[in-house]
Amino acid sequence: MRELIFYKSYFRDFYDELDVRAKDKVDHAFLVLETQRNVPQKFVKHITGSSGIYELRASVGSNEYRILFFFESGSLI
């Protein structure tokens, strides 16, 4: 299982403002990221032209939530 580490309170501040449905979708996307060896592109996409930056994706209705992240010890996707 991968360990998630958040920098300062930026993510928590964002997350706390989400409604319940959005929080559930973000939680599910994190669960997939933490537990699956091969994560579907529906949830994770490499940012083209970046050096190891990815976006975690969660969709709720017409809203798209994207959370930028990277792997501390190289890419595992």
Secondary structure as GFF3:
##gff-version 3
##sequence-region A 1 77
A	DSSP	alpha_helix	10	16	.	.	.	ID=ss1
A	DSSP	alpha_helix	20	35	.	.	.	ID=ss2
A	DSSP	beta_strand	44	46	.	.	.	ID=ss3
A	DSSP	beta_strand	54	60	.	.	.	ID=ss4
A	DSSP	beta_strand	63	69	.	.	.	ID=ss5
###
